[in-house]
Amino acid sequence: MLILGITGGVATGKSTVTQMLGDLGAAVVSADQIGRDLLAPGSNLTHVVARAFADCVMPDAAKVTIDRRALGKLVFSDSQARERLEGILHPPIVAELTRQVAALRRQSVPPAAAVEIPLLFEAGLQELVDSILVVTCDEKLQLERLQKRSIGHAEALQHIAAQMTLAAKEALADHVITTNSTLDDTRAQVYKTWKAVANPRSR
């Protein structure tokens, strides 16, 4: 099975593109979902994060629960805090991601898997996948989408600045999908990409 790594910038539409590929038949894996599962209330990893970021713990939860909004605001405004959090989260997330990708490689159906890894380049995980799809859009649209998530303009800029530039990611991509237009336009690009990765001889 071909492993298609899906990455891009924050709020560019990575999850939408991944879901569209899933609708076309791709097996789907999400690094973000793995992270959410590992940070479930009361989990061992949640306790580790809570000890490192005591101010970002939900005070009244029945089990130890991370206030993701508070934690996100902290780490995107403090590079040292972000590095500390990544040092805690990345090893177990990458280990589980690697395990799931290895399991997919042992299968022949479907022909390809869509593996969403937002920090694929930043974490140096290119060798985990066979081909790379970068999802991109205009920065103005990125800002608009982030602010619709109740994130202020300054914080939205911090989120974007914390990641590798879209131009740099596009330069390293095997496939690029731009989500500046309608969902139908994005879906058409996804279909074309799916045909290319699922049926390489048809290219």
Backbone as a ProteinNet text record, in pm:
[ID]
protein_1_A
[PRIMARY]
MLILGITGGVATGKSTVTQMLGDLGAAVVSADQIGRDLLAPGSNLTHVVARAFADCVMPDAAKVTIDRRALGKLVFSDSQARERLEGILHPPIVAELTRQVAALRRQSVPPAAAVEIPLLFEAGLQELVDSILVVTCDEKLQLERLQKRSIGHAEALQHIAAQMTLAAKEALADHVITTNSTLDDTRAQVYKTWKAVANPRSR
[TERTIARY]
82.7	0	87.2	55.5	129.9	85.4	182.7	152.9	169.7	57.4	57.5	54.1	161.3	167.1	102.9	9.1	-63	-20.7	25.8	70.4	34.8	80.8	47.3	50.3	-6.8	-10.3	-136.2	-138	-256.9	-372	-489.4	-611.3	-606.1	-525.9	-524	-624.5	-677.1	-775.7	-724.2	-620.3	-560.7	-661.8	-738	-834.6	-945.7	-987	-1090.4	-1040.7	-918.5	-860.2	-842.5	-797	-779.5	-912.2	-1018	-1149.3	-1199.2	-1174.1	-1214.5	-1143.4	-1016	-942.5	-1000.2	-1038.8	-1103.8	-1234.1	-1309.2	-1435.2	-1411.7	-1294.1	-1261.5	-1205.9	-1182.4	-1137.9	-1005	-936	-807.4	-826.3	-732.3	-725.5	-678	-728.9	-699.4	-637	-528.6	-463.2	-436.3	-456.8	-434.7	-343.3	-231.9	-141.4	-210.4	-293.5	-366.1	-461.4	-529.6	-621.3	-544.9	-428.7	-345	-310.3	-274	-241.5	-359.6	-478.2	-597.7	-626.1	-608	-631.9	-532.9	-406.8	-304.7	-323.9	-385.5	-409.5	-551.6	-610.7	-743.5	-738	-846.8	-847.9	-803.2	-708.4	-661.1	-553.1	-514.7	-412.3	-275.1	-183.4	-47.3	17.7	-0.4	59.9	-3.4	-131.5	-198.8	-139.3	-109	-47.3	91.1	166.8	300.1	288.3	196.2	176.6	126.8	37.8	-17.3	91.7	187.2	296.8	385.7	401.9	488.3	418	284.5	207.5	87	116.5	13.2	-95.2	-60.3	-158.2	-255.7	-234.3	-318.8	-401.3	-433.2	-514.2	-654.7	-755.2	-893.7	-916.6	-957.3	-960.8	-1069.1	-1182	-1294.8	-1324.9	-1235.1	-1260.7	-1248.1	-1327.8	-1323.7	-1189.3	-1132.5	-999.3	-910.4	-779.5	-685.3	-706.3	-738.7	-773.1	-698.5	-640.2	-566.9	-662.9	-646.6	-720.2	-645.5	-690.3	-618.1	-608.6	-714.6	-714.7	-605.6	-597	-495.8	-355.5	-340.5	-209.5	-165.3	-258.2	-224.9	-183.8	-257.4	-225.1	-85.9	-52.1	79.1	190.7	179.8	293.3	314.2	208.9	228.9	279.9	286.1	342.5	478	520.1	643.8	714.8	819.5	887.5	950.3	997.3	1056.7	949.9	831.9	721.6	679.8	678.7	641.1	741.2	868.5	971.3	958.2	926	909.1	790	679.2	560.9	588.9	655.3	686.6	776.9	867.4	955.8	879.3	765.7	681.8	592.4	528.9	425.4	479.2	580.8	621.7	667.1	750.4	795.3	680.5	582.8	475.3	384.5	362	278.5	347.8	476.2	551.2	559.5	575.7	581.6	450.8	337.9	209.1	182.2	220.1	204.3	285.5	408.7	495.4	435.5	377.9	315.6	197.8	113.3	-3.2	36.5	137.2	183.2	242.4	318.2	375.5	265.6	157.1	44.8	-20.8	-33.5	-92.7	-6.5	124.4	215.1	200.7	152.3	135.5	7	-73.8	-199.5	-186.3	-265.2	-263.4	-389.6	-490.1	-616.5	-652.1	-686.9	-693.4	-552.8	-545	-413.4	-329	-392.8	-317.3	-380.6	-298.1	-344.3	-314.4	-408.7	-390.2	-351.9	-227.9	-176.7	-150.3	-236.9	-228.2	-127.5	-20	86.9	116.2	50.9	69.7	216.2	296.5	437.3	530.8	489.6	568.7	711.7	725.3	859.1	930.5	858.2	919	972.5	902.1	944.3	1037.3	1066.4	1157.3	1103.4	973.6	910.2	889.9	964.4	946.8	967.6	1061	1090.9	980.9	887.1	776	674.7	675.9	575.3	642.2	560.4	613	599.9	499.7	471.4	411.8	432	389.7	293.6	179.7	80.4	75.8	99.1	90.7	-39.8	-116	-241.2	-211.7	-245.3	-207	-322.5	-309.5	-405.9	-339.4	-406.3	-351.9	-345.6	-243.5	-228.4	-348.1	-404.5	-521.6	-635.3	-653.7	-759.4	-726.1	-598.9	-556.4	-596.9	-566.9	-599	-749.4	-825.4	-971.1	-1023.4	-972.4	-1018	-979.6	-857.8	-814.6	-899.2	-929.6	-1006.7	-1151.1	-1200.2	-1333.4	-1333.4	-1214.5	-1201.4	-1188.6	-1226	-1218	-1074.2	-986.7	-846.8	-824.2	-763.9	-739.7	-638	-634.3	-545.5	-398.9	-354.3	-213.7	-179.9	-270.5	-245.6	-246.6	-334.2	-338.5	-205.3	-149.8	-19.9	88.7	79.1	176.1	166.4	44.2	25.1	92.7	71.9	128.5	281.2	332.3	477	550.3	480.7	544.4	575.5	517.2	536.9	625.4	680.3	756	664.5	719.7	635.3	571.2	455.5	386.8	469.5	536.3	618.6	729.3	789.9	896.8	840.8	721.3	660.1	621.5	565	526	646	761.5	882.2	927.1	884.7	925	814.6	703.3	586.8	591.9	528.5	504.9	371.9	278	146	107.7	37.4	-9.8	-157.9	-234.6	-375.8	-397.7	-460.3	-487.3	-634.8	-663.1	-801.6	-855.8	-814.4	-860.1	-1004.4	-1053	-1182.3	-1288.7	-1379.7	-1493.2	-1455.4	-1542.3	-1521.5	-1523.7	-1606.8	-1612.2	-1479.8	-1417.9	-1287.6	-1182.6	-1185.3	-1092.3	-1114.7	-1241.8	-1275.3	-1222.8	-1229.3	-1179	-1027.5	-957.2	-812.2	-779.1	-858.9	-837.4	-857.8	-961.6	-989.6	-872.7	-820.3	-707.3	-584.8	-561.7	-448.7	-468.5	-591.9	-621.6	-596.3	-637.8	-614	-464.1	-386.8	-242.6	-174.6	-217.6	-149.3	-206.6	-335.9	-398.3	-376.3	-358.9	-337.3	-219.7	-98.1	16.9	39.2	-5.2	15.4	-73.1	-177.8	-270.8	-222.8	-111.9	-61.6	-5.7
-119.2	0	125.6	218.1	344.2	433.4	494.7	583.9	728.4	799.6	939.8	1027.1	1098.3	1189.4	1322.4	1365	1490.2	1593.2	1705.9	1811.1	1946.2	2052	2187.3	2280.2	2397.3	2491	2475.6	2542.9	2544	2608.9	2549.2	2603.4	2610	2526.2	2523	2423.6	2334.8	2237.7	2095	2064.8	1930.4	1821.9	1847.5	1746	1726	1833.4	1823.4	1737.7	1764.2	1687.5	1540.9	1518	1380.8	1306.7	1372.5	1309	1280	1371.6	1349	1227.4	1212.4	1094	967.7	978.4	866.1	828.5	929.8	904.9	833.8	856.2	791.6	650.9	612.9	476.8	462.5	573.1	564.6	524.3	446.8	426.6	558.6	595	726.2	712.5	786.7	795.5	943.4	987.3	1127.4	1137	1207.2	1228.5	1310.1	1405	1485.1	1397.9	1304.8	1216.7	1126.2	1079.7	999.9	1081.5	1207.8	1295.5	1314.1	1333	1349.5	1223.1	1107.9	981.4	962.6	995.9	979.2	1078	1193.1	1295.5	1288.3	1171.4	1154.6	1184.5	1235.1	1264.7	1145.7	1171.2	1067.1	977.1	993.8	905.4	935.4	841.3	861.6	985.6	1002.9	1118.5	1249	1246.4	1365.6	1406	1307.3	1337.6	1399.5	1351.2	1407.7	1553.9	1580.7	1718.1	1806.5	1754.4	1831.9	1872.7	1784	1818.3	1927.4	1925	2024.3	2157.9	2153.3	2274.7	2280.9	2300.5	2295.7	2401.7	2512.8	2619.9	2587.9	2478.2	2442.6	2316.6	2294.5	2179.9	2228.6	2156.8	2190.9	2167.9	2270.5	2258.5	2166.8	2155	2083.3	1949.5	1901.7	1776.2	1656.7	1552.6	1432.6	1362.3	1361.1	1307.5	1421.8	1404.7	1508.3	1533.9	1659.3	1696.9	1823.6	1823.9	1940.6	2041.1	2167.5	2275.9	2307.9	2248.8	2260.1	2404.5	2479.7	2620.4	2698.9	2680.6	2750.6	2704.3	2572.9	2519.1	2570.1	2572.5	2622.9	2769.1	2848	2990.7	3010.9	2927.5	2938.9	2902.7	2786.9	2738.3	2816.8	2879.1	2958	3098.4	3134.5	3264.2	3249.3	3124.7	3098.9	2980.5	3009.6	2904.1	2798.8	2838.4	2740.4	2645.4	2700	2614.3	2519.5	2569.2	2483.8	2370.5	2401.1	2297	2194.9	2241.9	2150.5	2058	2114.5	2032.6	1932.3	1976.5	1886	1772.9	1802.2	1699.7	1591.7	1630.5	1534.8	1456.8	1528.9	1468.5	1392.2	1446.3	1390	1243.5	1203.9	1063.3	962	974	873.7	884	1006	1021.2	958.6	986.8	930.3	778.6	727.3	582.3	516.6	574	516.8	536	651.2	677.1	576.4	551.4	455.9	315.6	280.6	148.6	133.8	238	229.8	226.4	304.3	303.6	166.8	108.2	-24.3	-127.4	-116.1	-208.5	-190.3	-65.3	-38.8	-96.4	-87.8	-136.9	-287.3	-357.1	-501.7	-537.8	-435.5	-458.7	-418.6	-479.7	-445	-370.8	-369.6	-302.8	-214.5	-87.9	-19.9	8.1	66	86.7	194.2	284.9	394	434.6	492.6	544.9	694.1	769.6	912.8	933.3	972	986.1	1134.1	1194.3	1338.5	1365.1	1437.9	1469.9	1619.4	1704	1848.3	1893.3	1830.3	1870.6	1769.6	1716.2	1614.7	1662.7	1782.3	1834.2	1878.7	1951.3	2005	1893.2	1778.2	1665.6	1569.2	1597.5	1513	1374.4	1364.4	1233.9	1197.1	1260.5	1234.3	1087.1	1020.3	881.3	785.2	834	748.9	726.5	815.9	810.3	789.6	751.9	727.9	849.7	931.2	1047.3	1154.9	1281.2	1391.1	1483.9	1507.7	1602.2	1721.3	1839.2	1962.4	2033.2	2065.1	2140.1	2285.2	2374.4	2513.6	2607.5	2732.5	2837.1	2971.8	3079	3212.7	3242.4	3317.9	3349.5	3429.1	3515.7	3592.4	3498.6	3394.4	3297.4	3215.1	3182.3	3113.3	3192.8	3322.8	3409.3	3413.3	3424.9	3429.3	3300.5	3187.9	3059.5	3043.9	3084.6	3074.1	3162.9	3283.2	3375.2	3327.9	3247.8	3187.7	3083.6	3040.4	2946.6	3020.8	3146.1	3232.2	3257.1	3264.7	3299.6	3442.4	3523.8	3662.9	3676	3794.2	3816.6	3792.2	3846.2	3831.8	3685.8	3614.4	3473.6	3390.7	3426.7	3356.1	3370.8	3490	3512.5	3429.1	3413.8	3330.6	3184.6	3135.9	2998.2	2975.9	3071	3058.8	3068.9	3164.1	3186.5	3069.4	2990.9	2879.8	2763.1	2764.2	2653.3	2695.6	2597.4	2616.2	2684.8	2771.8	2844.9	2751.2	2791.2	2709.5	2696.8	2804.5	2800.9	2696.1	2689.3	2590.8	2448.9	2430	2296.9	2257	2351.8	2322.5	2278.2	2339.2	2305.6	2162.2	2101.8	1965.2	1863.5	1909.3	1823	1746.4	1629.1	1554.7	1596	1638.9	1683.8	1806.2	1899.4	2019.2	2038.6	2063.7	2098.2	2234.6	2323.5	2459.5	2472.8	2522.5	2528.8	2671.3	2752.9	2891.8	2906.4	2807.7	2820.5	2738.4	2680.4	2608.5	2466	2402.4	2262.3	2173.5	2207.9	2129.9	2136.7	2254.9	2270.5	2186.4	2191.6	2111	1962.8	1922.2	1781.3	1734.4	1820.1	1785.1	1764	1848.7	1832	1703.6	1675.2	1553.4	1430.1	1431.8	1318.2	1294.6	1402.1	1391.1	1332.4	1377.5	1325.4	1178.9	1142.4	1003.9	911.9	953.8	874.1	854.3	958.8	950.6	855.8	857.5	774.1	632.3	618.3	485.7	405	477.7	411.7	480	459.7	533.1	514.1	402.9	380.6	469	529.4	612.9	754.1	786.1	924.1	954.2
0	0	0	-89.8	-93.9	21.4	88.2	200.4	153.8	146	104.8	229.3	253.6	367	331.6	414	388.8	493.1	444.8	534.7	474.1	538.1	493.2	612.1	598.3	708.7	790.8	905.8	989.8	913.2	920.2	858.5	705.8	644.4	497.8	440.8	525.8	477.9	472.3	551	549.2	585.5	691.7	737	634.9	570.5	466.9	351.1	306.2	196	236.2	359.6	407.2	406.8	453.7	456.4	314.7	222.7	83.5	26.1	58.5	12.6	76.1	201.7	266.4	198.1	156.7	86.2	-47	-106.5	-233.1	-214.5	-89.7	-63.2	8.1	33.5	102.3	248.3	299.9	444.4	505.3	620.4	677.3	816	837	967.4	993.8	1117.2	1153.3	1274	1258.4	1371.5	1480.2	1440.3	1539.4	1620.6	1553.6	1626.2	1721.7	1678.4	1768	1891.8	1869.8	1981.5	2075.2	2018.5	2101.7	2182.3	2118.5	2188.6	2303.6	2277.8	2380.6	2494.9	2465.4	2568.1	2623.6	2619.5	2677.1	2826.4	2884.2	3028.4	3111.4	3201.7	3291.6	3237.5	3109.8	3052.8	3112.3	3094.9	3145.7	3084.5	2952.4	2886.5	2935.8	2962.4	3015.1	3150	3233.1	3362.8	3344.6	3245.6	3220.1	3176	3082.2	3034.8	3147.9	3231.2	3342.4	3441	3463.7	3555.1	3495.6	3363	3297.8	3276.7	3264	3235.5	3330.2	3457	3560.5	3540.4	3478.9	3457.9	3344.5	3275.1	3160.4	3188	3314.5	3355	3388.8	3340.3	3371.9	3521.4	3596.1	3742.4	3798.2	3731.4	3790.2	3723.2	3639.1	3567.4	3661.5	3635.8	3719.4	3706.6	3587.1	3562.8	3517.4	3532.1	3488.2	3339.5	3305.4	3168.4	3130.7	3011.7	2964.1	2902	2938.1	2873.3	2743.8	2635.6	2508.4	2460.4	2484.4	2440.6	2513.4	2643.5	2722.8	2685.4	2665.5	2629.6	2493.1	2397.6	2264.7	2267.7	2344.6	2354.3	2413.3	2512.6	2576	2480	2416.2	2338	2209	2155.9	2034.9	2064.5	2192.2	2229.5	2297.4	2322.4	2394.9	2328.2	2253.3	2177	2268	2386.7	2478.3	2531.3	2560.8	2607	2495.6	2371.8	2258.6	2241.3	2253.5	2241.4	2354.2	2474.3	2587.3	2563.6	2514.9	2487	2376	2269.5	2159.2	2205.8	2298.4	2351.6	2427.6	2486.3	2559.3	2463.8	2370.4	2286.4	2165.3	2101.2	1972.9	1979.6	2077.4	2077.2	2081.1	2172.5	2171.1	2049.6	1999.5	1880.4	1759.7	1742.7	1629.1	1640.2	1761	1779.6	1735.9	1776.3	1738.5	1589.3	1536.1	1393.5	1312.3	1353.9	1285.9	1290.7	1406.2	1420.3	1324	1315.7	1228.3	1080.6	1042.9	904	868.5	960	935.1	913.6	990.7	974.5	838.2	793.9	661.9	550.3	564.8	460.3	438	538.6	524.7	450.9	417.3	347.5	200.7	115.9	-27.1	-69.7	15.8	-13.5	106	77.7	-51	-106.4	-226.2	-286.9	-219.9	-144.7	-83.4	48.7	135.5	263.4	268.9	324.9	346.3	492.4	515.7	651.5	677.7	758.3	784	895.2	859.7	955	943.2	1022.8	1009.4	1013.1	1100	1114.4	1047.4	935.5	866.1	841	785.1	755	882.2	967.1	1088.8	1178.8	1178.6	1262	1187.6	1060.5	983.4	957.1	923.7	905.6	758.6	669.9	526.7	491.5	558.6	523.8	568.4	649.2	693.5	581.9	481.1	374.6	238.9	139.7	5.3	-85.1	-58.6	-141.8	-52.1	-88	-0.9	-74.4	-11.4	-61.7	32.3	-20.6	57.8	25.1	129.8	115.3	150.1	60.4	76.9	45.1	87.4	52.3	76.1	37	59.4	208.7	250.6	392.7	444.8	362.3	406.5	442.9	363	390.1	514.4	532	653.6	777.2	774.5	887.8	913.6	806.4	821.1	884.4	838	891.6	1038.4	1072.8	1211.6	1302	1256.1	1338.6	1356.9	1263.9	1280.6	1391.7	1432.6	1543.9	1676.6	1676.9	1796.4	1839.6	1741.6	1766.8	1718.4	1802.8	1767.1	1654.8	1593.3	1478.5	1515	1628.5	1667.6	1694.2	1761	1789.9	1661.8	1568.5	1440.7	1367.1	1369.4	1306.8	1374.2	1507.1	1580	1536.3	1517.2	1471.8	1336	1245.3	1110.7	1113.7	1193.4	1200.2	1264.5	1347.9	1417.8	1325.1	1205.5	1112.4	994.5	930.9	807.4	704.7	621.7	527.9	426.1	377.9	277.9	151.1	112.5	-9.2	3.1	121.4	143.6	139.1	194.2	191.7	49.3	-25.2	-163.5	-246.1	-219.3	-296.3	-273.2	-162.4	-128.9	-158	-213.4	-232.5	-363.7	-361.8	-485.7	-547.6	-462.8	-507	-423.5	-486	-415.1	-444.7	-340.8	-356.3	-292.2	-367.5	-320.2	-286.5	-166.4	-119.6	-114.3	-210	-212.6	-261	-334.3	-400.2	-326.6	-399.8	-342.4	-303	-224.7	-189.4	-313.6	-410.2	-534	-607.8	-607.7	-672.5	-598.7	-466	-387.2	-413.9	-419.4	-442.8	-578.2	-679	-811.7	-808.1	-734.3	-720.1	-643.8	-541.1	-462.6	-549.9	-631.9	-719.2	-815.7	-871.3	-964	-892.5	-769.6	-692.4	-657.9	-620.8	-586.4	-705.6	-823.1	-943.5	-964.9	-938	-960.4	-862.7	-735.7	-636.9	-631.3	-660.7	-653.9	-781.4	-892.5	-1022.7	-1092.1	-1041.3	-1096.3	-1244.5	-1301.3	-1445.5	-1530.6	-1467.2	-1544.2	-1559.9	-1492	-1499.7	-1636.8
[MASK]
+++++++++++++++++++++++++++++++++++++++++++++++++++++++++++++++++++++++++++++++++++++++++++++++++++++++++++++++++++++++++++++++++++++++++++++++++++++++++++++++++++++++++++++++++++++++++++++++++++++++++++

